[in-house]
Amino acid sequence: MKMSKHKTKNANIIALIPVMVLSLVLLACSKGGDPEPGSGPVLTGEVTGTVKDENGNPYPSTLVSISKGSEKTARATNEIGGYTIKTKDIGTYTMEVTLPLSTKLVSSPVSTVNVVADNAVTVDLIIQPQPAMAHLNFGNVQLLEEIVDANGNTPVSPSEPLFAKNIFDDPIGHLTAIKAPDGHQVTLAEFKTANGSLVVHCNGNSSTIEIDLQGMIPNGTYTFWLAYLNIARKVGESIDFANDFVNMTNPPIGSSSGTVNIAVAGADGSIQVTLEHASCILTDEVALVIPILYHINGKTFGGGHVPDAEEMVHMLVYFQ
């Protein structure tokens, strides 16, 4: 009886072993099965591309942004016009581009982009530079009433001889006769014949400024400057000299020495010249105004301050 009883007990133990092994196998299968909701892999993607003009010239510092729900990401294009934005999700994203100043989009507009998992979606944007009109520094465009008559008032009669009023240098308000290289004093009618446009082309870390002006003072000496603004201003809107300018002293187009921003009008008053600058001048700031200075005595002063009594702003070109 004892022997039989002992054998039965061992038999029960042996019988339980397969059941325990089966339970462990089932538990292991349960742990390695389908993931619980929310614990799966995160699917991500990428949007990449370039911003260039129709000739393949890259535009750096152009802001490209995408958004989906609370996710918003923006990247500026690099010196070869490229951008890459990695996403935290997949699906439909809203896409926006802040165009360089005075350009328009000529490729098909893209408002949304479909991001797929572990893949790059390419969106190349093609832009076209637009001519910016040159505006007379007179009337509603004139800054600080610089162009005046002999009494310091705004000229009215076409035959009135013009004076440039000191704005920044002592003695403030001092009047200097605006004379042409042949010695005669420029009249309002002569001053107002000036017109034309500027076109800027960028190519990575450089830009060219195509200048086409007519009706300037014959044989007159002119210089061109970069007045960057931290706020957009429309033509004729007041500019706050203390707060709106990025630089207290506006740099010249070209080298900082101010030796290559000079152009001399022809005998017919025309200026057709191309200047170069070592950056893309259209994308670094909110807005840009290019003042076109006439040098009354024909003398230029390099990249520093130009004395009030030696110059006046003939025209202003707004890149917005």
C-alpha positions as CSV (number, residue, x, y, z in Angstrom):
1,M,0.0,0.0,0.0
2,K,2.7,2.4,0.8
3,M,4.5,1.7,-2.5
4,S,1.3,2.2,-4.5
5,K,0.6,5.4,-2.8
6,H,4.1,6.8,-3.5
7,K,3.8,5.9,-7.2
8,T,0.5,7.7,-7.5
9,K,1.9,10.9,-6.0
10,N,4.9,10.9,-8.5
11,A,2.4,10.3,-11.4
12,N,0.5,13.4,-10.4
13,I,3.6,15.5,-10.4
14,I,4.7,14.3,-13.8
15,A,1.2,15.0,-15.2
16,L,1.4,18.6,-14.0
17,I,4.7,19.4,-15.8
18,P,3.3,19.5,-19.3
19,V,0.5,21.8,-18.2
20,M,3.0,24.2,-16.6
21,V,5.1,24.2,-19.8
22,L,2.1,24.9,-21.9
23,S,1.1,27.8,-19.7
24,L,4.6,29.3,-20.0
25,V,4.4,29.0,-23.8
26,L,1.0,30.7,-23.9
27,L,2.3,33.5,-21.7
28,A,5.3,34.1,-23.9
29,C,3.0,34.2,-27.0
30,S,0.8,36.7,-25.3
31,K,3.7,39.0,-24.6
32,G,5.1,38.9,-28.1
33,G,1.8,39.3,-29.9
34,D,0.0,42.4,-31.2
35,P,1.0,45.7,-29.5
36,E,-1.5,47.4,-27.3
37,P,-3.1,50.6,-28.7
38,G,-0.7,53.6,-28.7
39,S,2.4,51.5,-28.1
40,G,3.3,50.9,-31.8
41,P,6.2,52.4,-33.8
42,V,6.0,56.2,-34.6
43,L,5.7,56.8,-38.3
44,T,7.6,59.8,-39.6
45,G,8.5,61.3,-42.9
46,E,10.4,64.1,-44.6
47,V,9.7,67.0,-46.9
48,T,12.7,68.3,-49.0
49,G,13.3,70.5,-52.0
50,T,14.8,73.7,-53.4
51,V,13.8,77.4,-54.0
52,K,15.4,78.6,-57.3
53,D,14.6,81.0,-60.1
54,E,13.9,79.9,-63.7
55,N,17.6,79.9,-64.5
56,G,18.4,77.6,-61.6
57,N,19.9,80.3,-59.4
58,P,19.3,79.4,-55.7
59,Y,17.7,81.7,-53.2
60,P,19.0,81.2,-49.6
61,S,17.2,82.2,-46.4
62,T,13.8,81.6,-48.0
63,L,11.4,80.4,-45.2
64,V,9.5,77.2,-45.9
65,S,7.1,75.9,-43.3
66,I,4.7,72.9,-42.9
67,S,2.1,72.2,-40.2
68,K,-0.4,69.6,-39.1
69,G,-2.5,70.1,-36.0
70,S,-0.2,71.4,-33.3
71,E,3.0,70.4,-35.2
72,K,4.6,73.4,-37.0
73,T,8.1,73.4,-38.4
74,A,9.9,76.0,-40.5
75,R,13.3,75.9,-42.2
76,A,15.2,78.5,-44.1
77,T,16.8,77.4,-47.4
78,N,20.6,77.1,-47.3
79,E,23.1,78.8,-49.7
80,I,22.3,76.4,-52.5
81,G,18.6,77.0,-52.1
82,G,17.8,73.6,-50.4
83,Y,15.7,72.8,-47.4
84,T,14.8,69.6,-45.5
85,I,12.0,69.3,-42.9
86,K,11.6,66.1,-40.9
87,T,8.0,65.4,-39.7
88,K,6.7,63.8,-36.5
89,D,3.8,62.2,-38.3
90,I,2.5,61.2,-41.7
91,G,-0.5,62.3,-43.8
92,T,-1.5,65.7,-45.1
93,Y,0.5,68.7,-44.1
94,T,-0.2,72.3,-44.9
95,M,2.7,74.0,-46.7
96,E,3.7,77.7,-46.9
97,V,6.6,79.6,-48.3
98,T,7.6,83.2,-47.5
99,L,8.8,84.4,-50.9
100,P,11.9,86.5,-51.3
101,L,11.2,90.2,-51.6
102,S,9.9,91.4,-55.0
103,T,9.5,87.9,-56.4
104,K,6.5,85.7,-57.4
105,L,6.0,82.0,-57.5
106,V,5.9,80.7,-61.1
107,S,5.8,76.9,-60.4
108,S,2.5,75.3,-59.5
109,P,1.4,76.5,-56.1
110,V,1.6,73.9,-53.3
111,S,-0.8,74.4,-50.3
112,T,-0.7,70.8,-49.0
113,V,1.8,67.9,-49.2
114,N,1.1,64.2,-48.4
115,V,3.9,62.8,-46.2
116,V,4.4,59.1,-46.3
117,A,6.2,56.9,-43.8
118,D,10.0,56.7,-43.9
119,N,10.3,58.5,-47.2
120,A,11.1,61.9,-48.5
121,V,8.6,64.0,-50.5
122,T,10.2,66.5,-52.8
123,V,8.7,69.9,-53.4
124,D,10.8,72.2,-55.6
125,L,9.7,75.8,-55.9
126,I,10.5,78.1,-58.8
127,I,10.3,81.9,-58.4
128,Q,10.7,84.9,-60.7
129,P,12.3,88.2,-59.7
130,Q,10.0,91.2,-60.3
131,P,11.1,94.7,-61.3
132,A,10.8,97.2,-58.4
133,M,9.9,100.6,-59.6
134,A,12.0,103.6,-58.6
135,H,10.0,106.4,-57.0
136,L,10.9,110.1,-56.8
137,N,11.9,111.3,-53.4
138,F,9.1,113.9,-53.6
139,G,5.5,114.3,-52.7
140,N,4.0,111.5,-50.7
141,V,7.1,109.4,-51.1
142,Q,9.6,112.1,-49.8
143,L,11.3,111.3,-46.5
144,L,11.6,114.2,-44.1
145,E,10.9,116.9,-46.7
146,E,14.5,117.0,-48.0
147,I,13.7,118.6,-51.4
148,V,12.6,122.2,-50.9
149,D,12.6,125.6,-52.5
150,A,14.6,128.7,-51.6
151,N,12.3,129.3,-48.6
152,G,12.5,125.8,-47.2
153,N,9.0,124.9,-48.5
154,T,7.8,122.1,-50.8
155,P,8.3,123.3,-54.4
156,V,5.2,123.8,-56.5
157,S,6.2,125.6,-59.7
158,P,8.0,123.4,-62.4
159,S,10.5,126.2,-62.9
160,E,11.5,126.5,-59.2
161,P,15.2,125.9,-58.5
162,L,15.7,123.1,-55.9
163,F,17.6,123.0,-52.7
164,A,18.5,120.1,-50.4
165,K,17.8,120.6,-46.7
166,N,20.1,119.3,-44.0
167,I,18.3,116.5,-42.1
168,F,21.0,114.9,-40.0
169,D,24.0,117.2,-40.0
170,D,24.5,120.6,-38.3
171,P,23.3,123.2,-39.1
172,I,20.0,121.4,-39.3
173,G,17.8,123.0,-42.0
174,H,20.8,124.4,-43.9
175,L,19.9,124.7,-47.6
176,T,22.3,123.6,-50.4
177,A,21.5,124.4,-54.0
178,I,21.1,121.3,-56.1
179,K,23.3,121.9,-59.1
180,A,24.0,119.8,-62.2
181,P,27.6,119.1,-63.3
182,D,27.4,121.9,-65.9
183,G,26.8,124.4,-63.0
184,H,23.1,125.2,-63.5
185,Q,20.6,124.7,-60.6
186,V,18.2,121.9,-61.1
187,T,14.5,122.8,-61.3
188,L,11.5,120.8,-60.1
189,A,10.6,119.9,-63.7
190,E,14.1,118.5,-64.3
191,F,14.1,116.6,-61.0
192,K,10.7,115.0,-61.8
193,T,11.7,113.5,-65.1
194,A,13.6,110.7,-63.3
195,N,12.0,107.2,-63.6
196,G,13.0,103.5,-64.0
197,S,13.3,100.2,-62.2
198,L,15.7,97.8,-60.5
199,V,15.7,94.0,-60.7
200,V,17.6,91.8,-58.3
201,H,18.8,88.3,-59.1
202,C,20.2,86.1,-56.4
203,N,22.6,83.2,-56.8
204,G,23.4,81.7,-53.4
205,N,25.9,83.9,-51.6
206,S,25.8,86.7,-54.2
207,S,23.3,88.9,-56.1
208,T,23.2,91.2,-59.1
209,I,21.3,94.4,-59.2
210,E,20.2,95.5,-62.7
211,I,19.6,99.2,-62.8
212,D,17.7,100.9,-65.6
213,L,17.0,104.6,-65.0
214,Q,16.1,107.5,-67.2
215,G,15.6,111.2,-66.7
216,M,18.4,111.5,-64.2
217,I,20.6,114.6,-63.9
218,P,22.9,114.4,-67.1
219,N,26.4,113.4,-66.2
220,G,25.4,113.3,-62.5
221,T,27.2,111.0,-60.0
222,Y,24.9,108.6,-58.1
223,T,25.4,106.0,-55.4
224,F,23.1,103.1,-54.3
225,W,22.6,101.9,-50.7
226,L,20.9,99.1,-48.8
227,A,18.4,100.5,-46.2
228,Y,17.0,97.3,-44.5
229,L,13.8,97.7,-42.5
230,N,12.6,95.4,-39.7
231,I,9.0,96.2,-40.7
232,A,7.2,96.3,-44.1
233,R,6.5,99.9,-45.3
234,K,4.5,100.7,-48.4
235,V,5.6,103.5,-50.8
236,G,4.7,106.8,-49.2
237,E,4.3,105.4,-45.6
238,S,6.3,107.2,-42.9
239,I,9.5,105.5,-41.9
240,D,10.7,105.8,-38.3
241,F,14.4,106.5,-38.6
242,A,15.1,105.6,-35.0
243,N,13.3,102.3,-34.9
244,D,12.5,100.9,-38.4
245,F,16.0,100.6,-39.8
246,V,18.1,97.5,-39.1
247,N,21.4,99.4,-39.4
248,M,21.9,102.9,-38.1
249,T,24.3,103.4,-41.1
250,N,23.0,101.8,-44.3
251,P,25.7,99.8,-46.1
252,P,26.5,100.4,-49.8
253,I,25.7,97.9,-52.5
254,G,28.8,96.0,-53.1
255,S,31.9,96.1,-50.9
256,S,31.8,97.9,-47.5
257,S,34.3,100.4,-48.9
258,G,31.6,102.0,-51.0
259,T,33.8,102.0,-54.1
260,V,31.6,99.9,-56.4
261,N,28.1,101.4,-55.7
262,I,28.8,104.4,-58.0
263,A,27.2,105.1,-61.4
264,V,27.4,108.2,-63.6
265,A,24.5,109.1,-65.7
266,G,25.0,109.6,-69.4
267,A,24.6,112.9,-71.2
268,D,21.0,111.9,-71.9
269,G,20.4,111.3,-68.1
270,S,20.2,107.5,-68.4
271,I,21.8,104.9,-66.2
272,Q,22.1,101.3,-67.3
273,V,24.4,99.4,-65.0
274,T,24.6,96.1,-63.1
275,L,26.1,96.1,-59.6
276,E,27.1,93.1,-57.6
277,H,26.8,92.3,-53.9
278,A,28.2,89.4,-51.9
279,S,24.9,88.2,-50.5
280,C,21.3,87.7,-51.6
281,I,20.0,91.1,-50.6
282,L,16.3,90.1,-50.9
283,T,15.9,87.5,-48.2
284,D,17.8,88.6,-45.0
285,E,15.3,91.2,-43.6
286,V,11.6,92.0,-43.6
287,A,11.9,94.8,-46.2
288,L,14.5,96.7,-48.2
289,V,14.6,100.3,-49.5
290,I,17.4,101.2,-51.9
291,P,18.0,105.0,-51.8
292,I,19.6,106.5,-54.9
293,L,21.7,109.4,-53.9
294,Y,22.8,112.3,-56.2
295,H,26.1,113.8,-55.2
296,I,25.8,117.5,-55.7
297,N,29.6,118.2,-56.2
298,G,30.3,114.8,-57.9
299,K,32.3,113.6,-54.9
300,T,31.6,110.3,-53.2
301,F,32.5,109.4,-49.6
302,G,33.0,105.6,-49.6
303,G,31.0,103.3,-47.3
304,G,30.6,105.8,-44.4
305,H,28.5,108.8,-43.7
306,V,27.7,111.1,-46.7
307,P,27.5,114.8,-45.5
308,D,24.0,116.3,-45.9
309,A,25.3,119.3,-47.8
310,E,26.9,117.0,-50.4
311,E,24.0,114.9,-51.4
312,M,20.3,114.4,-51.8
313,V,18.1,111.4,-52.3
314,H,16.7,111.5,-55.9
315,M,14.8,108.2,-55.9
316,L,13.8,105.4,-53.6
317,V,13.2,101.8,-54.6
318,Y,11.0,99.6,-52.3
319,F,11.4,95.8,-52.1
320,Q,8.5,94.5,-50.1
